[in-house]
């Protein structure tokens, strides 16, 4: 059902990777301070076919995960996506699958990077392409109807005007939220009882070169140093058990954490002494690099 993968990085080099990772954090701190957050995905927005394929894959995974969890579809439902990134392709795929309404919130307006030809190409295979073309044009002009795109640097989800959300989806966004307790608390105010959360969370180091060589690099540093390096979008370093606790605290139940990418236990045992103290003691989930999070609103 779920695409699961074990990743085996090369042997860790403690001092080298510690210094390289610290340097990358420092560079990103200044880069994002000067330029802001611009690159939500590891490929150029001009690569339109790759972006379409990516969006289709993401939405297919959401729909499969939803059906596996609830035996339901998005037909007739209000769907909220957190952190949509560079385009609104998922909105069109979801509406094409019968969703009644699509809402999305992002801290940065990134969709202006994507050209109109992207949407034309995506919609070319849809039977209801002309109708959805009208919807996306209204949204891009600031008059969204079935597709509501909200930019809020403070990410105040409780301010969303909605009849109530049925399904919350997210792809590699939760790890960028600095306060997941607050996020789940706000979601609890707008999600209907029985509403469902389907989210994929990426716990790895996000920088390209370090990601494959030292996927747990961000866990090498003390909380004090990591706070000094803070920048918009820095991974929050919350682990799966903390997501579970935050959901339970905010009146969600039937919480599931399904590991998608993992490390071999031998590698975790090897690198554990090199991690910051509070991560060394986490015996249960440091092998998890990414996971699917599912929960139901009480």
N, C-alpha and C positions, 0 to 999 in steps of 0.2 A: 504493500500500500504506500508506504513512505520511503522516499529515496534516502537511504542511510549510507554513510561512508566513514571509514576509519582512515585518518590521515597520520602518516608517519613522517615527521620532520627529520632533518639531519640532526646529528648529535649537537646539543646546545654548547655554546662557548660562553661561559658565564660573564666574564668581564667584557668581552667584545660586544655581545648582544646587549648587555646592560648599558654600555656607553652609547652604542648606536641608537638604541631605543630612546634614551634620554635626549640625544641630539635631535631625533625626529620629532619628539614632543615639543622641544623648544622651537624648532623651525615652524611647525604647524601653529604654535601659539602666535607667532608673529605673522605668519602668512594669513591666518584667518582674521587676525586683528586688522590687517591692511586690506584684504580683499573680500572678507566675508565668506560665508559657506556657499560654494558654487557647484561642487562636483559630487552629487549623491550616488553616482554609479561609476564603476571602473571602466567605462568606455564613453566615447564622445557622443554627444547628443546628435551629431550629424550622421551617425551610423543608424539610420532610421529602421532598417530591417532588423537589425540586432535588437533595437529597443522594442519593436513590435513583438518579436519572438520572446523577449524577456518578459514583457507585460503579459502575454498570453500564458506563458509558463507559470508565472506568479499567480494569476487568477485561477488557472486550472488547479494548482495546488491548494488554493484557498477553498475552492468549491469541493474538491475531493475530501479535504480535511473536515469541512462542514458536514458533508453528507455522511462521512464515516462516524462523526461524533453525534449527529442528531437525526440522521436519515432525512434531512430536509435540504431544500435548495434555496436560492436567493429570490425565487419568484415571488413578487408582490411585497418584498421586504425593503426597509430603509437600511442602507449600508453606509457605515462611516469608515473611511480609511484614515489612519493617522500617518502623516509624513509621506505624501505621495511622490515627492521628488520632482523629476524633470518634466514629466508629462502626465496627461490625464487618460492615457490608454486604458488603465484598469477600469475607469469609469465606464468607458464604452463597452468593454467586454462584459462588465457586470450588468449594464442595462440591456445588452443583447441577450443575456441569460435570464432576463425577466425581472431584474431588480426594479422596484418602484421608484426609488430615489437614491441618489448617491451624494453623500456629503464628504468633504475632506478638509483637513486642517493641516497647515504647515507653518513653521516658524519663519520660513524664508520663501519669497516668491521666486520659484525656480522655473516655472513652466514657460516663461517668455523665451527661454533658450531654444524651445522646440518649435520648428516651423509648421505651417499649416499643411504642408505636403505630407507630414507624418500622419496626420489624422485622415487625410484623403486616402492615403495608401492603406491604412488600417481598416477604414470603413468600406473599401472597395469590394470586399467579399461578404459584406453583411446584407441580408435581405432588407433589413430596416435601416440601411445606410443613410438614405436621404433624411429620415426622421432624426436619427442620431447626429447627423451633420448639423442640423438646425440646433440641436441641444448644445453641442460643443461650441458652436459659433456664439450662441447666447452667453455661455459661460465665459469665453475668452474676451467678450466685449463688456463683461462686468454685470450682465443681466441673467445670471444662471437661474434655471428653473429646476429641471430634474437633476442637473449636475451643479452642486454648490461648492465652489472653491473658496476657502477662507484662509487668509494669511493673518496670523496673529503671533508676533514675536514672543508674547507672554504665554501662548498656548493655553488660553483660558477656555477649556472645553465646556464648562458649565454655562457659558454664554451663548452656546449654539442654539439657534431657534429651530426647533424640530418637534414633530409630533411624537417623537420617541424612536430610538434606534433599535433595530432588530439584530443586526450583525455588525461587529467591529472587526476590521481586518487591518493588518499591518505587515510590512515586509522590511525587516532589518531597520526598524525605526526605534523600537523601545529601548535599545541599548544606548541611544543618544539622549534619552530623557533624564534630566538630572535628578528628578524626584518621582520615582514610580509610585510611591504611596499617594502623592498628590494626583498623579494621572489617573490612577484607578478610582480614587475618591471622586474625581470629576466625572469619570465615565459612569459611575454609579448613579449620578444625578440625571443622566440623559438616556441611559439604556433601559429599555423596558424589562420588567421581570420576565425571566425566561430568555432574555437576549443572550447572544453568544459572542465570545471573543475567540478569534482565530488569528494568531500572530506568529511569525517566524522571527526569532531573536538571534542575533549574531554576537557571540561573546568574544570573538577573536580580536587580536590586534588588527587594525584596519589598514595600516600603511602597507602598500603592495609588497615591497621587497621583504619587509620584516614578517609579513603575514604568513608566508610560506615557510620561512626559515625558523621563526620563533613565534608561533601563534599565541603563546601566553605572555608575550613581552610586556604588555601593559600591567601585568600582575607582579612584575618584578619590583615595583616602586612603592615606597611608603605613601600613606595617605597625605602626609604633609607635602612631599615632593609633587605628587600628582595634582594636588590642589594648586600649587604654584604654577604648574604647566597648563592649567585649565584654559580651554578655549571653547567657542561655540561648536557643539557637536561632538566633543570629546567623549569616547565611550565611558559609560558610567561605572563599569566594573561590578555591577550587581550580578550575583550568581542565581541559578535557577531556584534554589530554595527561598531566596529573598522575594522573587516574583510570586511564588506560591503563598508565602506569608502575607505579602501585601494584598493579594487578591482575597484571601480569607478574611483579612481585617476589614475589607471594604465590601463585604456581603456578596462575594462570589463563591460558588461551590463547584463540585465536580471538576476540580482543577487537574489538568493533565500536563505533564512535562514529558515530551517525547524527543529524546536526543536524535539529531540528524547527522551531525558531524562529531566524531569523537577522536580522542587520542588513545593509543595503546597504554595500558597500565604501566608497562615497563618504562615508557617515556615519561609519564607523569611522576613515577617514583624517582627517576633520574633528575628531573628539573625541579621537583618540589623544594629542595633545600635552597634553591636560587630565588625563590619567590619571596615577596614581602611577608612578614610574619603572619598577618591575619589570613593570608591565603594558604600558607603552609599547613595550617591545621584543618583545612576543609578536605576531609577524606572522601566525601561522597560524590562530589560533582566537578572537580577540576578537570576531569577528562572530557567534559562536554564543551564543544566549541560552538555549536549552534543547536537550537532546539525549537520544536513547535510547541506553542503554548495555547491551550484550549481551556475555556472556563465558561460557566453559566451564571448569569445575574439572578440572585435570589429575589 
